[in-house]
Amino acid sequence: MDSEFLAELAAEAADDRKARDTQLIKVSEVSTLADWIIVTEGLSDVQVRAIISSIENKLKEKANRLPLRKEGLSDAKWALLDYGELIVNVLQPQQREYYGLEAFWSHGESRSFISSKK
């Protein structure tokens, strides 16, 4: 399965749970860590968990993929799903500002996810 398609599925799943400001960053040209990194935002621990759950469910259903590793779900200030070629970061606003992942990965090709839903 194409890693870009996997990233798009994850972004759609995040959007299903009203994630804010979802950024897809292609890092395959600048890192061996992954092909894509997604950075998105949930406003509370409940929403962060809902976004993570939505992504896990959609990728399992549509791509038959399970994360290799999950982090941060107990506190849900910053949660991470690692699918190998795709790493998903769901942060609350304060953590997103503090860690500045978009700036850290600024040498990758970045684009905003635009929802097709009205």
N, CA, C and O atoms as a DFTB+ gen file, in Angstrom:
472 C
 N C O
     1  1       0.837      -1.178       0.000
     2  2       0.000       0.000       0.000
     3  2       0.880       1.239       0.000
     4  3       1.898       1.288       0.691
     5  1       0.491       2.216      -0.761
     6  2       1.201       3.467      -0.891
     7  2       1.160       4.247       0.435
     8  3       0.096       4.403       1.035
     9  1       2.313       4.729       0.879
    10  2       2.376       5.433       2.167
    11  2       1.601       6.751       2.140
    12  3       1.074       7.170       3.171
    13  1       1.521       7.407       0.993
    14  2       0.745       8.637       0.904
    15  2      -0.747       8.354       1.096
    16  3      -1.451       9.119       1.755
    17  1      -1.221       7.249       0.515
    18  2      -2.615       6.850       0.694
    19  2      -2.896       6.564       2.170
    20  3      -3.950       6.938       2.684
    21  1      -1.960       5.906       2.849
    22  2      -2.102       5.626       4.283
    23  2      -2.180       6.928       5.075
    24  3      -2.986       7.045       5.998
    25  1      -1.355       7.894       4.725
    26  2      -1.372       9.198       5.401
    27  2      -2.708       9.905       5.169
    28  3      -3.264      10.499       6.093
    29  1      -3.217       9.843       3.951
    30  2      -4.515      10.456       3.643
    31  2      -5.641       9.791       4.437
    32  3      -6.524      10.478       4.953
    33  1      -5.615       8.466       4.537
    34  2      -6.626       7.749       5.340
    35  2      -6.585       8.204       6.790
    36  3      -7.626       8.447       7.402
    37  1      -5.379       8.320       7.339
    38  2      -5.232       8.749       8.733
    39  2      -5.748      10.176       8.916
    40  3      -6.407      10.473       9.913
    41  1      -5.454      11.052       7.969
    42  2      -5.924      12.443       8.053
    43  2      -7.447      12.504       7.975
    44  3      -8.073      13.279       8.697
    45  1      -8.045      11.696       7.106
    46  2      -9.506      11.638       7.015
    47  2     -10.119      11.152       8.327
    48  3     -11.129      11.685       8.787
    49  1      -9.499      10.138       8.922
    50  2     -10.001       9.601      10.189
    51  2      -9.904      10.647      11.301
    52  3     -10.801      10.748      12.138
    53  1      -8.824      11.422      11.311
    54  2      -8.680      12.499      12.291
    55  2      -9.766      13.550      12.064
    56  3     -10.364      14.056      13.014
    57  1     -10.009      13.866      10.810
    58  2     -11.036      14.841      10.458
    59  2     -12.425      14.367      10.906
    60  3     -13.267      15.178      11.290
    61  1     -12.655      13.066      10.855
    62  2     -13.935      12.503      11.309
    63  2     -14.218      12.835      12.771
    64  3     -15.376      12.862      13.186
    65  1     -13.177      13.086      13.547
    66  2     -13.318      13.413      14.969
    67  2     -12.974      14.871      15.241
    68  3     -12.602      15.237      16.356
    69  1     -13.104      15.698      14.208
    70  2     -12.941      17.151      14.318
    71  2     -11.544      17.590      14.749
    72  3     -11.398      18.582      15.463
    73  1     -10.520      16.856      14.318
    74  2      -9.150      17.290      14.575
    75  2      -8.919      18.636      13.890
    76  3      -9.507      18.931      12.849
    77  1      -8.056      19.435      14.494
    78  2      -7.796      20.779      13.968
    79  2      -6.419      20.849      13.317
    80  3      -5.467      20.209      13.763
    81  1      -6.337      21.646      12.247
    82  2      -5.073      21.996      11.605
    83  2      -4.181      20.779      11.354
    84  3      -3.056      20.710      11.850
    85  1      -4.684      19.841      10.595
    86  2      -3.930      18.629      10.286
    87  2      -2.909      18.916       9.194
    88  3      -3.250      19.393       8.112
    89  1      -1.654      18.616       9.500
    90  2      -0.548      18.809       8.565
    91  2       0.030      17.448       8.180
    92  3       0.321      16.619       9.042
    93  1       0.191      17.231       6.877
    94  2       0.843      16.035       6.360
    95  2       2.226      16.457       5.887
    96  3       2.358      17.352       5.053
    97  1       3.242      15.817       6.415
    98  2       4.615      16.206       6.098
    99  2       5.328      15.002       5.490
   100  3       5.495      13.968       6.137
   101  1       5.741      15.155       4.250
   102  2       6.481      14.097       3.558
   103  2       7.946      14.219       3.939
   104  3       8.596      15.216       3.625
   105  1       8.461      13.205       4.617
   106  2       9.834      13.258       5.103
   107  2      10.723      12.185       4.479
   108  3      11.882      12.036       4.867
   109  1      10.188      11.440       3.518
   110  2      10.940      10.327       2.916
   111  2      12.236      10.784       2.249
   112  3      13.189      10.010       2.160
   113  1      12.282      12.031       1.779
   114  2      13.481      12.543       1.113
   115  2      14.538      13.038       2.099
   116  3      15.697      13.225       1.727
   117  1      14.140      13.249       3.355
   118  2      15.057      13.855       4.324
   119  2      15.287      12.999       5.571
   120  3      16.062      13.384       6.446
   121  1      14.623      11.844       5.662
   122  2      14.744      11.012       6.851
   123  2      14.455       9.553       6.512
   124  3      13.691       9.253       5.595
   125  1      15.071       8.667       7.259
   126  2      14.766       7.240       7.123
   127  2      13.780       6.791       8.200
   128  3      13.397       5.623       8.251
   129  1      13.376       7.717       9.051
   130  2      12.452       7.414      10.148
   131  2      11.087       6.970       9.634
   132  3      10.507       6.017      10.154
   133  1      10.570       7.658       8.611
   134  2       9.249       7.375       8.059
   135  2       9.151       8.056       6.703
   136  3      10.026       8.833       6.320
   137  1       8.073       7.754       5.977
   138  2       7.796       8.464       4.724
   139  2       6.965       9.716       4.989
   140  3       7.178      10.761       4.375
   141  1       6.012       9.590       5.917
   142  2       5.080      10.676       6.227
   143  2       4.952      10.847       7.731
   144  3       5.015       9.880       8.491
   145  1       4.771      12.090       8.145
   146  2       4.458      12.417       9.532
   147  2       3.208      13.285       9.498
   148  3       3.118      14.241       8.728
   149  1       2.256      12.939      10.339
   150  2       1.051      13.748      10.478
   151  2       1.099      14.420      11.837
   152  3       1.415      13.791      12.847
   153  1       0.782      15.699      11.849
   154  2       0.663      16.463      13.083
   155  2      -0.733      17.072      13.079
   156  3      -1.108      17.786      12.149
   157  1      -1.494      16.782      14.125
   158  2      -2.835      17.329      14.227
   159  2      -3.149      17.618      15.685
   160  3      -2.357      17.312      16.576
   161  1      -4.313      18.211      15.916
   162  2      -4.620      18.750      17.240
   163  2      -6.012      18.349      17.711
   164  3      -6.986      18.386      16.959
   165  1      -6.067      17.965      18.987
   166  2      -7.333      17.763      19.686
   167  2      -7.372      18.696      20.880
   168  3      -6.335      18.983      21.478
   169  1      -8.550      19.170      21.232
   170  2      -8.659      20.204      22.266
   171  2      -8.701      19.667      23.694
   172  3      -8.603      20.444      24.644
   173  1      -8.845      18.364      23.861
   174  2      -8.906      17.777      25.209
   175  2      -8.361      16.355      25.152
   176  3      -8.163      15.797      24.073
   177  1      -8.122      15.775      26.330
   178  2      -7.651      14.388      26.354
   179  2      -8.684      13.440      25.747
   180  3      -8.320      12.458      25.100
   181  1      -9.961      13.728      25.950
   182  2     -11.022      12.903      25.376
   183  2     -10.971      12.978      23.849
   184  3     -11.077      11.953      23.177
   185  1     -10.810      14.176      23.300
   186  2     -10.765      14.308      21.845
   187  2      -9.494      13.681      21.272
   188  3      -9.547      13.050      20.216
   189  1      -8.370      13.839      21.936
   190  2      -7.124      13.218      21.464
   191  2      -7.314      11.706      21.378
   192  3      -6.937      11.091      20.380
   193  1      -7.893      11.104      22.415
   194  2      -8.132       9.650      22.388
   195  2      -9.107       9.263      21.281
   196  3      -8.923       8.236      20.628
   197  1     -10.140      10.071      21.064
   198  2     -11.121       9.783      20.014
   199  2     -10.464       9.853      18.632
   200  3     -10.758       9.029      17.766
   201  1      -9.596      10.809      18.424
   202  2      -8.889      10.944      17.145
   203  2      -7.998       9.731      16.920
   204  3      -8.003       9.143      15.838
   205  1      -7.240       9.360      17.933
   206  2      -6.353       8.192      17.838
   207  2      -7.163       6.934      17.531
   208  3      -6.793       6.149      16.658
   209  1      -8.259       6.747      18.245
   210  2      -9.119       5.576      18.026
   211  2      -9.681       5.553      16.610
   212  3      -9.720       4.499      15.975
   213  1     -10.110       6.694      16.118
   214  2     -10.652       6.792      14.761
   215  2      -9.594       6.409      13.723
   216  3      -9.885       5.695      12.763
   217  1      -8.374       6.886      13.924
   218  2      -7.290       6.558      12.997
   219  2      -6.984       5.070      13.034
   220  3      -6.864       4.430      11.990
   221  1      -6.859       4.521      14.230
   222  2      -6.586       3.089      14.349
   223  2      -7.660       2.253      13.655
   224  3      -7.352       1.320      12.914
   225  1      -8.914       2.597      13.903
   226  2     -10.021       1.836      13.319
   227  2     -10.047       1.933      11.800
   228  3     -10.244       0.927      11.119
   229  1      -9.851       3.128      11.267
   230  2      -9.919       3.319       9.815
   231  2      -8.769       2.611       9.115
   232  3      -8.969       1.983       8.075
   233  1      -7.566       2.706       9.676
   234  2      -6.429       2.050       9.037
   235  2      -6.522       0.528       9.132
   236  3      -6.062      -0.183       8.239
   237  1      -7.115       0.036      10.210
   238  2      -7.333      -1.412      10.320
   239  2      -8.377      -1.870       9.298
   240  3      -8.196      -2.881       8.620
   241  1      -9.466      -1.114       9.201
   242  2     -10.568      -1.486       8.310
   243  2     -10.214      -1.327       6.835
   244  3     -10.456      -2.235       6.041
   245  1      -9.645      -0.184       6.462
   246  2      -9.408       0.130       5.049
   247  2      -8.058      -0.363       4.517
   248  3      -7.911      -0.597       3.317
   249  1      -7.072      -0.520       5.410
   250  2      -5.730      -0.876       4.957
   251  2      -5.186      -2.128       5.633
   252  3      -4.068      -2.554       5.345
   253  1      -5.975      -2.721       6.535
   254  2      -5.548      -3.904       7.280
   255  2      -4.204      -3.674       7.983
   256  3      -3.322      -4.533       7.973
   257  1      -4.076      -2.493       8.592
   258  2      -2.836      -2.123       9.272
   259  2      -3.093      -1.816      10.735
   260  3      -4.089      -1.184      11.089
   261  1      -2.188      -2.271      11.572
   262  2      -2.191      -1.969      13.002
   263  2      -0.914      -1.205      13.319
   264  3       0.108      -1.426      12.669
   265  1      -0.949      -0.316      14.299
   266  2       0.277       0.413      14.635
   267  2       1.331      -0.526      15.219
   268  3       1.012      -1.482      15.926
   269  1       2.587      -0.232      14.908
   270  2       3.701      -0.984      15.482
   271  2       3.918      -0.584      16.929
   272  3       4.382      -1.371      17.754
   273  1       3.566       0.673      17.212
   274  2       3.770       1.215      18.561
   275  2       2.779       2.329      18.802
   276  3       2.410       3.066      17.888
   277  1       2.351       2.443      20.059
   278  2       1.454       3.528      20.490
   279  2       2.050       4.132      21.749
   280  3       2.570       3.422      22.610
   281  1       1.967       5.444      21.841
   282  2       2.490       6.147      23.014
   283  2       1.532       7.252      23.426
   284  3       0.813       7.805      22.594
   285  1       1.527       7.570      24.718
   286  2       0.864       8.759      25.227
   287  2      -0.632       8.688      25.434
   288  3      -1.253       9.715      25.707
   289  1      -1.235       7.522      25.315
   290  2      -2.690       7.443      25.425
   291  2      -3.201       7.620      26.851
   292  3      -4.335       8.059      27.042
   293  1      -2.403       7.293      27.843
   294  2      -2.886       7.408      29.220
   295  2      -3.103       8.873      29.615
   296  3      -4.115       9.202      30.234
   297  1      -2.176       9.736      29.268
   298  2      -2.298      11.154      29.595
   299  2      -3.023      11.922      28.491
   300  3      -3.767      12.863      28.765
   301  1      -2.800      11.516      27.251
   302  2      -3.453      12.073      26.053
   303  2      -3.229      13.575      25.873
   304  3      -4.093      14.274      25.343
   305  1      -2.089      14.062      26.306
   306  2      -1.689      15.428      25.976
   307  2      -0.997      15.420      24.610
   308  3      -1.115      16.365      23.830
   309  1      -0.279      14.336      24.345
   310  2       0.369      14.096      23.067
   311  2       0.366      12.587      22.862
   312  3       0.993      11.853      23.626
   313  1      -0.328      12.129      21.850
   314  2      -0.385      10.698      21.558
   315  2       0.259      10.446      20.197
   316  3       0.232      11.298      19.309
   317  1       0.834       9.267      20.059
   318  2       1.566       8.920      18.852
   319  2       1.188       7.525      18.399
   320  3       1.068       6.611      19.214
   321  1       0.999       7.362      17.097
   322  2       0.839       6.050      16.467
   323  2       1.963       5.891      15.457
   324  3       2.169       6.762      14.612
   325  1       2.690       4.785      15.541
   326  2       3.800       4.517      14.625
   327  2       3.421       3.335      13.741
   328  3       3.271       2.210      14.218
   329  1       3.270       3.602      12.454
   330  2       2.949       2.559      11.479
   331  2       4.160       2.210      10.614
   332  3       4.004       1.568       9.576
   333  1       5.341       2.613      11.014
   334  2       6.531       2.375      10.203
   335  2       6.734       3.507       9.221
   336  3       7.495       4.436       9.490
   337  1       6.055       3.438       8.075
   338  2       6.195       4.481       7.061
   339  2       5.367       5.722       7.368
   340  3       5.494       6.736       6.683
   341  1       4.526       5.651       8.384
   342  2       3.680       6.767       8.801
   343  2       3.729       6.913      10.315
   344  3       3.553       5.941      11.050
   345  1       3.970       8.134      10.771
   346  2       3.918       8.433      12.204
   347  2       2.874       9.524      12.403
   348  3       2.938      10.581      11.776
   349  1       1.915       9.257      13.282
   350  2       0.824      10.185      13.556
   351  2       1.018      10.775      14.943
   352  3       1.175      10.040      15.917
   353  1       1.009      12.100      15.035
   354  2       1.104      12.822      16.302
   355  2      -0.190      13.599      16.512
   356  3      -0.573      14.411      15.670
   357  1      -0.857      13.354      17.627
   358  2      -2.067      14.100      17.976
   359  2      -1.773      14.805      19.293
   360  3      -1.547      14.161      20.318
   361  1      -1.778      16.124      19.253
   362  2      -1.386      16.911      20.413
   363  2      -2.486      17.876      20.816
   364  3      -3.300      18.295      19.994
   365  1      -2.493      18.219      22.094
   366  2      -3.327      19.317      22.540
   367  2      -2.582      20.616      22.198
   368  3      -1.362      20.598      22.034
   369  1      -3.302      21.742      22.088
   370  2      -2.693      22.995      21.610
   371  2      -1.408      23.412      22.341
   372  3      -0.436      23.814      21.700
   373  1      -1.399      23.319      23.652
   374  2      -0.213      23.758      24.411
   375  2       1.010      22.904      24.069
   376  3       2.113      23.429      23.918
   377  1       0.814      21.591      23.947
   378  2       1.928      20.700      23.614
   379  2       2.385      20.918      22.166
   380  3       3.576      20.861      21.862
   381  1       1.424      21.166      21.292
   382  2       1.785      21.398      19.889
   383  2       2.670      22.640      19.767
   384  3       3.673      22.636      19.053
   385  1       2.288      23.682      20.464
   386  2       3.089      24.912      20.426
   387  2       4.467      24.680      21.058
   388  3       5.480      25.128      20.522
   389  1       4.502      23.993      22.176
   390  2       5.750      23.762      22.898
   391  2       6.754      22.940      22.072
   392  3       7.925      23.307      21.967
   393  1       6.289      21.835      21.491
   394  2       7.202      20.933      20.780
   395  2       7.525      21.395      19.362
   396  3       8.594      21.064      18.848
   397  1       6.652      22.134      18.724
   398  2       6.937      22.690      17.409
   399  2       7.365      21.664      16.370
   400  3       8.361      21.856      15.673
   401  1       6.616      20.583      16.267
   402  2       6.999      19.516      15.337
   403  2       7.033      19.978      13.882
   404  3       7.879      19.527      13.110
   405  1       6.129      20.866      13.505
   406  2       6.143      21.351      12.128
   407  2       7.450      22.083      11.827
   408  3       7.995      21.948      10.731
   409  1       7.949      22.845      12.774
   410  2       9.228      23.538      12.583
   411  2      10.377      22.529      12.537
   412  3      11.305      22.671      11.741
   413  1      10.307      21.522      13.386
   414  2      11.357      20.497      13.410
   415  2      11.446      19.777      12.069
   416  3      12.539      19.475      11.590
   417  1      10.292      19.504      11.466
   418  2      10.243      18.790      10.182
   419  2      10.080      19.746       9.005
   420  3       9.601      19.333       7.949
   421  1      10.461      20.997       9.156
   422  2      10.251      21.994       8.105
   423  2      11.042      21.702       6.830
   424  3      10.722      22.248       5.775
   425  1      12.046      20.869       6.906
   426  2      12.808      20.514       5.706
   427  2      12.077      19.455       4.875
   428  3      12.505      19.129       3.767
   429  1      10.979      18.920       5.409
   430  2      10.125      18.020       4.632
   431  2       9.095      18.817       3.848
   432  3       8.930      20.019       4.058
   433  1       8.410      18.142       2.952
   434  2       7.365      18.777       2.132
   435  2       6.053      18.724       2.904
   436  3       5.532      17.639       3.165
   437  1       5.514      19.883       3.271
   438  2       4.335      19.959       4.143
   439  2       3.122      20.494       3.395
   440  3       3.228      21.365       2.532
   441  1       1.956      19.939       3.758
   442  2       0.703      20.458       3.227
   443  2      -0.401      20.251       4.258
   444  3      -0.375      19.310       5.051
   445  1      -1.356      21.149       4.218
   446  2      -2.505      21.046       5.110
   447  2      -3.507      20.063       4.543
   448  3      -3.666      19.963       3.327
   449  1      -4.184      19.336       5.419
   450  2      -5.274      18.461       4.993
   451  2      -6.515      19.313       4.844
   452  3      -6.894      20.048       5.757
   453  1      -7.142      19.212       3.694
   454  2      -8.382      19.925       3.423
   455  2      -9.513      18.919       3.420
   456  3      -9.533      17.999       2.602
   457  1     -10.440      19.089       4.321
   458  2     -11.573      18.168       4.445
   459  2     -12.490      18.301       3.235
   460  3     -12.748      19.404       2.754
   461  1     -12.974      17.172       2.756
   462  2     -13.941      17.187       1.663
   463  2     -15.368      17.300       2.194
   464  3     -16.320      17.396       1.420
   465  1     -15.508      17.288       3.522
   466  2     -16.821      17.403       4.155
   467  2     -17.207      18.865       4.290
   468  3     -16.351      19.725       4.498
   469  1     -18.473      19.139       4.173
   470  2     -18.968      20.516       4.331
   471  2     -19.544      20.697       5.708
   472  3     -20.014      21.784       6.042
